[in-house]
Amino acid sequence: MKKVLKYLLIAFVVLGGLYAIFYFGKTNSRSPITYTTEKAFYTSIEEKTVATGKVVPEDEVEIKPQISGIIEEIFVEEGDPIEAGDLIAKVKVVPNEQTLNSSRGRVQNAQIALSNSEILYNRNKALFEKGVISLNEFQNFELSYNQAQQELNNAQSDYRIIRVGSAGGSTSANTNIRATVTGTILEIPVKEGDQVIESNNFNAGTSIATIADLNKMIFEGKVDEAEVGKLKIDMPLMVSLGAIQDKEFDAKLKFVAPKGNEEQGAVQFKIEGEVYLDDEYFIRAGYSANASIVLQKKDSAFAIKEALLQFDKKDQKPYVEVMIGDQEFERKDVEVGISDGINIEILSGITEDDDIKVWNKTEPVKKEEEDAEEEEADSSN
């Protein structure tokens, strides 16, 4: 029995050795990876950045009432074209009861004072005509009478303004809200029956309408702090709108904010660009937009594909591997310039004749070899 076990053990060892020799022999028989190469070339490179934002009118004007009250009637709708001076809405005045009563009392006092001044004036006029009083004394009474008349007129005008919103002789009543500029009605945030507040030193007032000229649009966007230093006023922009496909509008950079704002851990700077519109398209205020900005451009730049570039793990310096023999490569440090994300400019380090290693290309494993390895693994188990 012991001899049988001994022979079985020897046979198992021999078979295991043969299997190991077969497995490693097959593994080592695979061909090693063969690296391909590419050469540097000359091309045009544009370094761009994209700013996200929207297009808005260059100037928006908010129309506010000159007197508090209730919206009695609105004569326009959003989207209507409008000229300066056109009637937008009418406000019905709801006077304060205390102020109205005080103004009414002032009118009555002025009437009493005028009545008394009139009596004195008529009496002294008769005395002056008889030569009893001098001209100087009579003129004082006449002055008081005229001042009393003027005070009554002022009190009556103030009373009418408080009660109806306008003096009787006013050419343009404060209750009539008119456009101050020519443009398009963008928004009417109120409706008939809403109460509005006049604009004064302590209150901005209620906006009745917003007007803007849609023929003058600007792009408002933001760029990262890493790129804002490369921007210059009057740089060309290409603006694409989310609402209009396959169309780009020319624009020109006209403002870069001197101060940035931190957003989600990154500092963003506001920019504005004047957009040159096309009469074929109607651009609405608030369209989302992207602006492509060419930061740098070089024609006939000596470049390679950016995928060929490698970086040192310690100092992150760029380098490439250049072929010096059959599947033999040598590292060469390079100095790089601008990049468009696909091609990158090479300032020094290599020449046109160098064959550059495509280092990130691997040889695919054949499916038959994978299946054979799986079968061998199953049989051994």
RODO-2510 file (C-alpha; in nm, 4 decimals, decimal comma):
residues 381
     n   res          X          Y          Z
     1     m     0,0000     0,0000     0,0000
     2     k     0,2832     0,2344     0,0843
     3     k     0,4520     0,1622    -0,2498
     4     v     0,1316     0,2473    -0,4376
     5     l     0,1011     0,5810    -0,2560
     6     k     0,4680     0,6490    -0,3233
     7     y     0,4257     0,5871    -0,6982
     8     l     0,1121     0,8017    -0,7065
     9     l     0,2967     1,0865    -0,5326
    10     i     0,5876     1,0629    -0,7789
    11     a     0,3461     1,0601    -1,0716
    12     f     0,1649     1,3672    -0,9329
    13     v     0,4911     1,5572    -0,8930
    14     v     0,6017     1,4719    -1,2464
    15     l     0,2696     1,5755    -1,3971
    16     g     0,2737     1,8987    -1,1965
    17     g     0,6233     1,9794    -1,3219
    18     l     0,5251     1,9117    -1,6829
    19     y     0,2197     2,1377    -1,6448
    20     a     0,4312     2,4176    -1,4993
    21     i     0,6847     2,3888    -1,7825
    22     f     0,4030     2,3976    -2,0397
    23     y     0,2286     2,6967    -1,8762
    24     f     0,5362     2,9141    -1,8381
    25     g     0,6601     2,8209    -2,1813
    26     k     0,3345     2,9316    -2,3371
    27     t     0,3283     3,2501    -2,1358
    28     n     0,6808     3,3447    -2,2345
    29     s     0,6069     3,2703    -2,5974
    30     r     0,3744     3,5720    -2,6207
    31     s     0,5172     3,8541    -2,8242
    32     p     0,6144     4,1668    -2,6216
    33     i     0,4296     4,4989    -2,6770
    34     t     0,5498     4,6765    -2,9876
    35     y     0,5354     5,0525    -2,9490
    36     t     0,4508     5,2689    -3,2465
    37     t     0,5921     5,6166    -3,3013
    38     e     0,4810     5,9509    -3,4350
    39     k     0,6624     6,2621    -3,5513
    40     a     0,6185     6,6274    -3,4623
    41     f     0,4442     6,8505    -3,7153
    42     y     0,3507     7,2110    -3,7866
    43     t    -0,0063     7,3297    -3,7301
    44     s    -0,2176     7,6223    -3,6133
    45     i    -0,3006     7,6207    -3,2410
    46     e    -0,5587     7,8310    -3,0649
    47     e    -0,5754     7,8415    -2,6868
    48     k    -0,9370     7,9139    -2,5962
    49     t    -1,1496     7,9534    -2,2891
    50     v    -1,5268     7,9402    -2,2661
    51     a    -1,7269     8,1752    -2,0450
    52     t    -2,0819     8,0797    -1,9541
    53     g    -2,3481     8,3425    -1,9019
    54     k    -2,6425     8,5048    -2,0784
    55     v    -2,7333     8,7838    -2,3174
    56     v    -2,9146     9,0838    -2,1700
    57     p    -3,0075     9,4315    -2,2945
    58     e    -2,7353     9,6905    -2,2556
    59     d    -2,9727     9,9226    -2,0694
    60     e    -3,2888     9,8383    -1,8792
    61     v    -3,5077    10,1157    -1,7391
    62     e    -3,7571    10,0642    -1,4580
    63     i    -4,0623    10,2893    -1,4681
    64     k    -4,1812    10,3974    -1,1225
    65     p    -4,4762    10,6178    -1,0213
    66     q    -4,4409    10,9738    -0,8947
    67     i    -4,7323    10,9307    -0,6580
    68     s    -4,8685    10,6480    -0,4429
    69     g    -5,2026    10,4910    -0,5219
    70     i    -5,3766    10,1990    -0,6926
    71     i    -5,3268    10,0854    -1,0535
    72     e    -5,6486    10,1901    -1,2240
    73     e    -5,5681    10,0808    -1,5812
    74     i    -5,2737     9,9344    -1,7787
    75     f    -5,2527    10,0270    -2,1470
    76     v    -4,9662     9,8035    -2,2699
    77     e    -4,8598     9,4379    -2,2570
    78     e    -4,5241     9,2653    -2,2216
    79     g    -4,3435     9,2524    -2,5553
    80     d    -4,5097     9,5663    -2,6962
    81     p    -4,2826     9,8231    -2,8637
    82     i    -4,3119    10,1648    -2,7022
    83     e    -4,1936    10,5195    -2,7641
    84     a    -4,0760    10,7691    -2,5059
    85     g    -4,3798    10,9556    -2,3716
    86     d    -4,6324    10,6793    -2,4454
    87     l    -4,8875    10,6111    -2,1724
    88     i    -4,8203    10,2895    -1,9812
    89     a    -5,0674    10,2967    -1,6914
    90     k    -5,2869    10,5212    -1,4828
    91     v    -5,2788    10,5418    -1,1040
    92     k    -5,5819    10,6228    -0,8928
    93     v    -5,4871    10,8306    -0,5912
    94     v    -5,6050    10,7156    -0,2496
    95     p    -5,5174    11,0113    -0,0252
    96     n    -5,4255    10,9846     0,3378
    97     e    -5,7245    11,1035     0,5420
    98     q    -5,5149    11,3007     0,7908
    99     t    -5,3144    11,4729     0,5171
   100     l    -5,6332    11,5492     0,3220
   101     n    -5,8012    11,6994     0,6275
   102     s    -5,4955    11,9107     0,7055
   103     s    -5,4843    12,0411     0,3492
   104     r    -5,8554    12,1216     0,3570
   105     g    -5,8035    12,3188     0,6787
   106     r    -5,5207    12,5123     0,5179
   107     v    -5,7523    12,6154     0,2336
   108     q    -6,0144    12,7375     0,4818
   109     n    -5,7558    12,9351     0,6784
   110     a    -5,6302    13,0911     0,3567
   111     q    -5,9868    13,1910     0,2648
   112     i    -6,0357    13,3554     0,6058
   113     a    -5,7048    13,5409     0,5785
   114     l    -5,7917    13,6552     0,2245
   115     s    -6,1338    13,7790     0,3342
   116     n    -5,9774    13,9826     0,6138
   117     s    -5,7049    14,1192     0,3840
   118     e    -5,9682    14,2184     0,1296
   119     i    -6,1631    14,4161     0,3909
   120     l    -5,8487    14,6000     0,5025
   121     y    -5,7475    14,6627     0,1442
   122     n    -6,0846    14,8133     0,0429
   123     r    -6,1007    15,0298     0,3574
   124     n    -5,7524    15,1710     0,3151
   125     k    -5,8013    15,2188    -0,0567
   126     a    -6,0891    15,4546     0,0183
   127     l    -5,8767    15,6389     0,2745
   128     f    -5,5896    15,6662     0,0268
   129     e    -5,8199    15,8103    -0,2380
   130     k    -5,9329    16,0756     0,0133
   131     g    -5,5727    16,1547     0,0991
   132     v    -5,5992    16,0373     0,4568
   133     i    -5,3102    15,7828     0,4336
   134     s    -4,9894    15,7884     0,2371
   135     l    -4,9108    15,5828    -0,0701
   136     n    -4,6555    15,3778     0,1261
   137     e    -4,9151    15,2694     0,3828
   138     f    -5,1654    15,1796     0,1119
   139     q    -4,9067    14,9680    -0,0755
   140     n    -4,8438    14,7625     0,2405
   141     f    -5,2127    14,6752     0,2620
   142     e    -5,2182    14,5973    -0,1105
   143     l    -4,9182    14,3674    -0,0693
   144     s    -5,0843    14,1769     0,2161
   145     y    -5,3978    14,1368     0,0043
   146     n    -5,2038    13,9982    -0,2930
   147     q    -5,0072    13,7589    -0,0686
   148     a    -5,3350    13,6307     0,0815
   149     q    -5,4662    13,5613    -0,2708
   150     q    -5,1504    13,3727    -0,3616
   151     e    -5,1585    13,1696    -0,0400
   152     l    -5,5169    13,0647    -0,1152
   153     n    -5,4205    12,9577    -0,4685
   154     n    -5,1280    12,7522    -0,3326
   155     a    -5,3446    12,5873    -0,0680
   156     q    -5,6109    12,4975    -0,3242
   157     s    -5,3495    12,3514    -0,5620
   158     d    -5,1959    12,1404    -0,2842
   159     y    -5,5410    12,0194    -0,1876
   160     r    -5,6173    11,9104    -0,5463
   161     i    -5,2816    11,7306    -0,5744
   162     i    -5,3456    11,5354    -0,2541
   163     r    -5,7029    11,4544    -0,3533
   164     v    -5,6689    11,3683    -0,7253
   165     g    -5,2918    11,3583    -0,7831
   166     s    -5,2618    11,6678    -0,9999
   167     a    -5,3231    12,0402    -0,9896
   168     g    -5,5974    12,1605    -1,2202
   169     g    -5,3593    12,3437    -1,4536
   170     s    -5,0961    12,0701    -1,4777
   171     t    -5,0160    11,9671    -1,8347
   172     s    -4,9148    11,6111    -1,7348
   173     a    -5,0869    11,4534    -1,4394
   174     n    -4,8697    11,2526    -1,1977
   175     t    -5,1307    10,9779    -1,2157
   176     n    -5,0416    10,9091    -1,5809
   177     i    -4,7371    10,6777    -1,5940
   178     r    -4,5473    10,7308    -1,9186
   179     a    -4,2436    10,5693    -2,0811
   180     t    -3,9203    10,7611    -2,0353
   181     v    -3,7273    10,5792    -2,3131
   182     t    -3,7975    10,4068    -2,6435
   183     g    -3,7760    10,0271    -2,6514
   184     t    -3,9716     9,7113    -2,5747
   185     i    -4,1782     9,6313    -2,2663
   186     l    -3,9865     9,3459    -2,1022
   187     e    -4,1917     9,3046    -1,7866
   188     i    -4,4996     9,4415    -1,6144
   189     p    -4,4787     9,3120    -1,2562
   190     v    -4,8077     9,4722    -1,1448
   191     k    -5,1712     9,4314    -1,2433
   192     e    -5,4804     9,6447    -1,2208
   193     g    -5,5848     9,6915    -0,8600
   194     d    -5,2347     9,6607    -0,7146
   195     q    -5,1202     9,9281    -0,4746
   196     v    -4,8015    10,1116    -0,5735
   197     i    -4,5635    10,3359    -0,3818
   198     e    -4,3969    10,6462    -0,5209
   199     s    -4,0196    10,6703    -0,5520
   200     n    -3,8683    10,8966    -0,2875
   201     n    -3,5595    10,9433    -0,0701
   202     f    -3,6595    10,6607     0,1625
   203     n    -3,8138    10,4111    -0,0791
   204     a    -3,7124    10,2905    -0,4251
   205     g    -4,0779    10,2757    -0,5224
   206     t    -4,2826    10,0106    -0,7017
   207     s    -4,1719     9,9144    -1,0531
   208     i    -4,4653     9,9367    -1,2923
   209     a    -4,2763     9,8310    -1,6065
   210     t    -3,9269     9,7506    -1,7364
   211     i    -3,8236     9,8853    -2,0771
   212     a    -3,5155     9,7971    -2,2823
   213     d    -3,3842     9,8308    -2,6364
   214     l    -3,3496     9,4736    -2,7686
   215     n    -3,1375     9,5961    -3,0587
   216     k    -2,8484     9,6589    -2,8186
   217     m    -2,7540     9,3367    -2,6389
   218     i    -2,4485     9,2429    -2,4355
   219     f    -2,3062     8,9132    -2,3139
   220     e    -2,2637     8,8777    -1,9369
   221     g    -2,0483     8,5898    -1,8179
   222     k    -1,7753     8,4787    -1,5785
   223     v    -1,4214     8,3521    -1,6246
   224     d    -1,1843     8,1802    -1,3850
   225     e    -0,9038     8,3722    -1,2149
   226     a    -0,6444     8,1539    -1,3928
   227     e    -0,7494     8,3017    -1,7278
   228     v    -0,8632     8,6543    -1,6448
   229     g    -0,5055     8,7842    -1,6650
   230     k    -0,4933     8,6901    -2,0346
   231     l    -0,8005     8,8962    -2,1244
   232     k    -0,7739     9,2354    -2,2903
   233     i    -1,0397     9,4908    -2,3762
   234     d    -1,1623     9,4693    -2,7398
   235     m    -1,0673     9,1002    -2,7700
   236     p    -1,2999     8,9185    -3,0158
   237     l    -1,5612     8,6759    -2,8800
   238     m    -1,7820     8,4176    -3,0450
   239     v    -2,1176     8,3927    -2,8679
   240     s    -2,3439     8,0902    -2,9113
   241     l    -2,6969     8,0847    -2,7718
   242     g    -2,8713     7,7818    -2,6278
   243     a    -3,1963     7,8830    -2,7978
   244     i    -3,0442     7,9212    -3,1472
   245     q    -2,8605     7,6193    -3,2820
   246     d    -2,5748     7,6258    -3,5355
   247     k    -2,5323     8,0026    -3,5151
   248     e    -2,2551     8,2085    -3,3588
   249     f    -2,2609     8,5839    -3,3094
   250     d    -1,9551     8,8049    -3,3209
   251     a    -1,8875     9,0070    -3,0081
   252     k    -1,6192     9,2268    -2,8565
   253     l    -1,4973     9,2262    -2,4966
   254     k    -1,5644     9,5642    -2,3375
   255     f    -1,5473     9,5057    -1,9596
   256     v    -1,3565     9,2871    -1,7146
   257     a    -1,4461     9,3210    -1,3472
   258     p    -1,1642     9,4517    -1,1254
   259     k    -1,2915     9,2368    -0,8374
   260     g    -1,3743     8,8659    -0,8344
   261     n    -1,6284     8,6679    -0,6335
   262     e    -1,5648     8,3273    -0,4839
   263     e    -1,8052     8,0616    -0,6082
   264     q    -1,7738     7,6989    -0,4998
   265     g    -1,4110     7,7453    -0,4013
   266     a    -1,3034     7,9214    -0,7230
   267     v    -1,2733     8,2961    -0,7824
   268     q    -1,4790     8,4124    -1,0806
   269     f    -1,4577     8,7479    -1,2588
   270     k    -1,7504     8,9052    -1,4409
   271     i    -1,7006     9,0035    -1,8052
   272     e    -1,9197     9,1853    -2,0563
   273     g    -1,9071     9,1816    -2,4338
   274     e    -2,0933     9,3815    -2,6955
   275     v    -2,2836     9,1415    -2,9214
   276     y    -2,3286     9,2180    -3,2923
   277     l    -2,6787     9,0985    -3,3731
   278     d    -2,8113     8,9504    -3,6953
   279     d    -3,1389     9,0915    -3,8268
   280     e    -3,2417     8,7383    -3,9238
   281     y    -3,2799     8,6358    -3,5582
   282     f    -3,4886     8,7852    -3,2792
   283     i    -3,2878     8,7706    -2,9569
   284     r    -3,4834     8,7686    -2,6334
   285     a    -3,3427     8,9056    -2,3112
   286     g    -3,2017     8,6408    -2,0782
   287     y    -3,1021     8,3732    -2,3338
   288     s    -2,8314     8,1462    -2,1900
   289     a    -2,5075     8,1789    -2,3849
   290     n    -2,1455     8,0677    -2,4065
   291     a    -1,8662     8,2932    -2,5232
   292     s    -1,5550     8,1421    -2,6784
   293     i    -1,2487     8,3600    -2,6224
   294     v    -0,9226     8,3043    -2,8118
   295     l    -0,6527     8,3734    -2,5525
   296     q    -0,3570     8,2937    -2,7767
   297     k    -0,3149     8,1865    -3,1390
   298     k    -0,0103     8,0676    -3,3305
   299     d     0,0134     7,9728    -3,6950
   300     s     0,2657     7,7095    -3,8081
   301     a     0,3481     7,6106    -3,4520
   302     f     0,5864     7,3153    -3,4027
   303     a     0,3690     7,0670    -3,2133
   304     i     0,2928     6,7107    -3,1154
   305     k    -0,0217     6,5395    -3,0009
   306     e    -0,0726     6,6139    -2,6343
   307     a    -0,1316     6,2429    -2,5677
   308     l     0,2377     6,1758    -2,6431
   309     l     0,3488     6,3981    -2,3564
   310     q     0,4497     6,2425    -2,0222
   311     f     0,5208     6,4067    -1,6866
   312     d     0,7844     6,3246    -1,4302
   313     k     0,6311     6,1861    -1,1106
   314     k     0,8598     6,3924    -0,8884
   315     d     0,8791     6,7401    -1,0411
   316     q     0,5967     6,7139    -1,3008
   317     k     0,8294     6,8290    -1,5782
   318     p     0,7113     6,7290    -1,9290
   319     y     0,9092     6,4862    -2,1430
   320     v     0,8761     6,2470    -2,4348
   321     e     1,0495     5,9212    -2,5251
   322     v     1,2401     5,9247    -2,8557
   323     m     1,3376     5,6082    -3,0452
   324     i     1,7144     5,5462    -3,0611
   325     g     1,7028     5,1859    -3,1857
   326     d     1,4715     4,8925    -3,2500
   327     q     1,2103     4,9334    -2,9738
   328     e     1,4656     5,1297    -2,7695
   329     f     1,3679     5,4702    -2,6411
   330     e     1,5405     5,7560    -2,4646
   331     r     1,3794     6,0237    -2,2477
   332     k     1,4039     6,3826    -2,3656
   333     d     1,2802     6,6757    -2,1604
   334     v     1,0805     6,9306    -2,3595
   335     e     0,9598     7,2877    -2,3141
   336     v     0,5962     7,3341    -2,4074
   337     g     0,3905     7,6345    -2,5194
   338     i     0,0205     7,6795    -2,5845
   339     s    -0,2267     7,3945    -2,6209
   340     d    -0,5751     7,3493    -2,7616
   341     g    -0,6377     7,0248    -2,5742
   342     i    -0,5417     6,8060    -2,8702
   343     n    -0,2121     6,9450    -2,9937
   344     i     0,0539     7,1152    -2,7839
   345     e     0,3333     7,3438    -2,8968
   346     i     0,6935     7,2260    -2,8435
   347     l     0,9406     7,5094    -2,7901
   348     s     1,2542     7,2969    -2,7461
   349     g     1,3760     6,9431    -2,6762
   350     i     1,3025     6,7522    -2,9978
   351     t     1,3357     6,7900    -3,3744
   352     e     1,1222     6,7078    -3,6772
   353     d     1,3181     6,3862    -3,7391
   354     d     1,2611     6,2360    -3,3936
   355     d     1,0308     5,9352    -3,3669
   356     i     0,8229     5,9849    -3,0526
   357     k     0,6924     5,6858    -2,8615
   358     v     0,3176     5,6349    -2,8328
   359     w     0,3539     5,5314    -2,4714
   360     n    -0,0111     5,4796    -2,3802
   361     k    -0,0901     5,2281    -2,6542
   362     t    -0,1132     4,8618    -2,5393
   363     e    -0,1399     4,5372    -2,7368
   364     p    -0,4835     4,3788    -2,7041
   365     v    -0,5011     4,0268    -2,5634
   366     k    -0,6518     3,7762    -2,8075
   367     k    -0,9780     3,6154    -2,7059
   368     e    -0,8477     3,2655    -2,7847
   369     e    -0,5625     3,3081    -2,5366
   370     e    -0,8015     3,4264    -2,2664
   371     d    -1,0297     3,1246    -2,3219
   372     a    -0,7313     2,8863    -2,3086
   373     e    -0,6112     3,0353    -1,9795
   374     e    -0,9588     2,9998    -1,8288
   375     e    -0,9791     2,6328    -1,9360
   376     e    -0,6352     2,5582    -1,7876
   377     a    -0,7309     2,7259    -1,4608
   378     d    -1,0533     2,5213    -1,4406
   379     s    -0,8726     2,1887    -1,5090
   380     s    -0,6129     2,2594    -1,2402
   381     n    -0,8878     2,3227    -0,9880
***
